[in-house]
Amino acid sequence: MFTAVPALLTAVALFAVWLPARRATRIHPADALRHD
């Protein structure tokens, strides 16, 4: 139990970081700067 909770929280945190990072890799940098 003491290892399951931190492992679950780590998995949720990695998924929460991975999703926006994956989405950001699909955008061309010039397009991102143009919309800024």
N, CA, C and O atoms as CSV, one atom per row, in Angstrom:
chain,resi,resn,atom,element,x,y,z
A,1,MET,N,N,0.826,-1.197,0.000
A,1,MET,CA,C,0.000,0.000,0.000
A,1,MET,C,C,0.865,1.254,0.000
A,1,MET,O,O,0.520,2.254,-0.630
A,2,PHE,N,N,1.988,1.197,0.708
A,2,PHE,CA,C,2.857,2.371,0.789
A,2,PHE,C,C,3.559,2.658,-0.533
A,2,PHE,O,O,4.011,3.780,-0.763
A,3,THR,N,N,3.653,1.671,-1.390
A,3,THR,CA,C,4.271,1.909,-2.696
A,3,THR,C,C,3.231,2.107,-3.790
A,3,THR,O,O,3.537,2.680,-4.836
A,4,ALA,N,N,2.022,1.645,-3.566
A,4,ALA,CA,C,0.989,1.761,-4.595
A,4,ALA,C,C,0.526,3.203,-4.769
A,4,ALA,O,O,0.322,3.654,-5.896
A,5,VAL,N,N,0.361,3.923,-3.676
A,5,VAL,CA,C,-0.128,5.304,-3.766
A,5,VAL,C,C,0.889,6.209,-4.452
A,5,VAL,O,O,0.503,6.945,-5.360
A,6,PRO,N,N,2.180,6.199,-4.067
A,6,PRO,CA,C,3.138,7.033,-4.809
A,6,PRO,C,C,3.288,6.616,-6.269
A,6,PRO,O,O,3.493,7.466,-7.136
A,7,ALA,N,N,3.188,5.333,-6.547
A,7,ALA,CA,C,3.281,4.880,-7.934
A,7,ALA,C,C,2.093,5.391,-8.743
A,7,ALA,O,O,2.259,5.805,-9.891
A,8,LEU,N,N,0.917,5.367,-8.168
A,8,LEU,CA,C,-0.269,5.875,-8.852
A,8,LEU,C,C,-0.171,7.381,-9.068
A,8,LEU,O,O,-0.498,7.872,-10.149
A,9,LEU,N,N,0.272,8.113,-8.059
A,9,LEU,CA,C,0.420,9.563,-8.195
A,9,LEU,C,C,1.476,9.913,-9.233
A,9,LEU,O,O,1.313,10.876,-9.983
A,10,THR,N,N,2.551,9.147,-9.284
A,10,THR,CA,C,3.586,9.376,-10.290
A,10,THR,C,C,3.046,9.111,-11.686
A,10,THR,O,O,3.333,9.865,-12.616
A,11,ALA,N,N,2.276,8.057,-11.840
A,11,ALA,CA,C,1.701,7.746,-13.146
A,11,ALA,C,C,0.737,8.840,-13.599
A,11,ALA,O,O,0.735,9.213,-14.773
A,12,VAL,N,N,-0.072,9.351,-12.694
A,12,VAL,CA,C,-1.010,10.425,-13.036
A,12,VAL,C,C,-0.248,11.693,-13.395
A,12,VAL,O,O,-0.614,12.382,-14.347
A,13,ALA,N,N,0.804,12.011,-12.648
A,13,ALA,CA,C,1.594,13.211,-12.933
A,13,ALA,C,C,2.304,13.096,-14.278
A,13,ALA,O,O,2.347,14.063,-15.039
A,14,LEU,N,N,2.857,11.935,-14.573
A,14,LEU,CA,C,3.523,11.754,-15.861
A,14,LEU,C,C,2.538,11.868,-17.017
A,14,LEU,O,O,2.865,12.441,-18.057
A,15,PHE,N,N,1.347,11.334,-16.845
A,15,PHE,CA,C,0.337,11.443,-17.895
A,15,PHE,C,C,-0.107,12.890,-18.070
A,15,PHE,O,O,-0.337,13.336,-19.195
A,16,ALA,N,N,-0.231,13.628,-16.965
A,16,ALA,CA,C,-0.658,15.027,-17.037
A,16,ALA,C,C,0.400,15.896,-17.708
A,16,ALA,O,O,0.063,16.907,-18.325
A,17,VAL,N,N,1.655,15.525,-17.598
A,17,VAL,CA,C,2.729,16.284,-18.245
A,17,VAL,C,C,2.910,15.825,-19.687
A,17,VAL,O,O,3.200,16.638,-20.564
A,18,TRP,N,N,2.744,14.539,-19.936
A,18,TRP,CA,C,2.998,13.981,-21.264
A,18,TRP,C,C,1.979,14.447,-22.294
A,18,TRP,O,O,2.322,14.677,-23.454
A,19,LEU,N,N,0.735,14.584,-21.875
A,19,LEU,CA,C,-0.318,14.945,-22.828
A,19,LEU,C,C,-0.107,16.329,-23.444
A,19,LEU,O,O,-0.145,16.433,-24.670
A,20,PRO,N,N,0.111,17.395,-22.675
A,20,PRO,CA,C,0.376,18.696,-23.308
A,20,PRO,C,C,1.693,18.719,-24.078
A,20,PRO,O,O,1.803,19.405,-25.094
A,21,ALA,N,N,2.684,17.981,-23.607
A,21,ALA,CA,C,3.963,17.947,-24.324
A,21,ALA,C,C,3.793,17.263,-25.672
A,21,ALA,O,O,4.377,17.696,-26.666
A,22,ARG,N,N,3.015,16.222,-25.713
A,22,ARG,CA,C,2.746,15.520,-26.977
A,22,ARG,C,C,1.989,16.434,-27.941
A,22,ARG,O,O,2.258,16.443,-29.142
A,23,ARG,N,N,1.051,17.193,-27.406
A,23,ARG,CA,C,0.280,18.112,-28.239
A,23,ARG,C,C,1.170,19.244,-28.753
A,23,ARG,O,O,0.987,19.707,-29.879
A,24,ALA,N,N,2.123,19.691,-27.948
A,24,ALA,CA,C,3.000,20.795,-28.343
A,24,ALA,C,C,3.973,20.376,-29.435
A,24,ALA,O,O,4.419,21.219,-30.213
A,25,THR,N,N,4.308,19.112,-29.511
A,25,THR,CA,C,5.245,18.672,-30.546
A,25,THR,C,C,4.610,18.675,-31.928
A,25,THR,O,O,5.324,18.646,-32.930
A,26,ARG,N,N,3.296,18.711,-32.004
A,26,ARG,CA,C,2.617,18.701,-33.300
A,26,ARG,C,C,2.508,20.094,-33.913
A,26,ARG,O,O,2.183,20.229,-35.092
A,27,ILE,N,N,2.779,21.135,-33.115
A,27,ILE,CA,C,2.638,22.511,-33.592
A,27,ILE,C,C,3.987,23.007,-34.089
A,27,ILE,O,O,5.005,22.833,-33.419
A,28,HIS,N,N,3.991,23.619,-35.254
A,28,HIS,CA,C,5.214,24.194,-35.807
A,28,HIS,C,C,5.585,25.435,-34.990
A,28,HIS,O,O,4.705,26.235,-34.673
A,29,PRO,N,N,6.872,25.619,-34.637
A,29,PRO,CA,C,7.263,26.764,-33.804
A,29,PRO,C,C,6.885,28.115,-34.403
A,29,PRO,O,O,6.501,29.024,-33.668
A,30,ALA,N,N,6.986,28.265,-35.716
A,30,ALA,CA,C,6.631,29.542,-36.343
A,30,ALA,C,C,5.139,29.828,-36.184
A,30,ALA,O,O,4.748,30.979,-35.986
A,31,ASP,N,N,4.314,28.803,-36.267
A,31,ASP,CA,C,2.877,28.998,-36.069
A,31,ASP,C,C,2.571,29.402,-34.629
A,31,ASP,O,O,1.702,30.240,-34.385
A,32,ALA,N,N,3.280,28.811,-33.688
A,32,ALA,CA,C,3.067,29.159,-32.285
A,32,ALA,C,C,3.459,30.611,-32.020
A,32,ALA,O,O,2.772,31.314,-31.279
A,33,LEU,N,N,4.555,31.058,-32.619
A,33,LEU,CA,C,4.976,32.444,-32.432
A,33,LEU,C,C,4.031,33.407,-33.141
A,33,LEU,O,O,3.793,34.511,-32.652
A,34,ARG,N,N,3.501,33.010,-34.262
A,34,ARG,CA,C,2.590,33.872,-35.015
A,34,ARG,C,C,1.294,34.107,-34.246
A,34,ARG,O,O,0.733,35.202,-34.301
A,35,HIS,N,N,0.813,33.093,-33.531
A,35,HIS,CA,C,-0.435,33.218,-32.777
A,35,HIS,C,C,-0.232,33.886,-31.431
A,35,HIS,O,O,-1.203,34.203,-30.744
A,36,ASP,N,N,1.005,34.103,-31.049
A,36,ASP,CA,C,1.287,34.693,-29.738
A,36,ASP,C,C,1.033,36.173,-29.693
A,36,ASP,O,O,1.228,36.801,-28.653
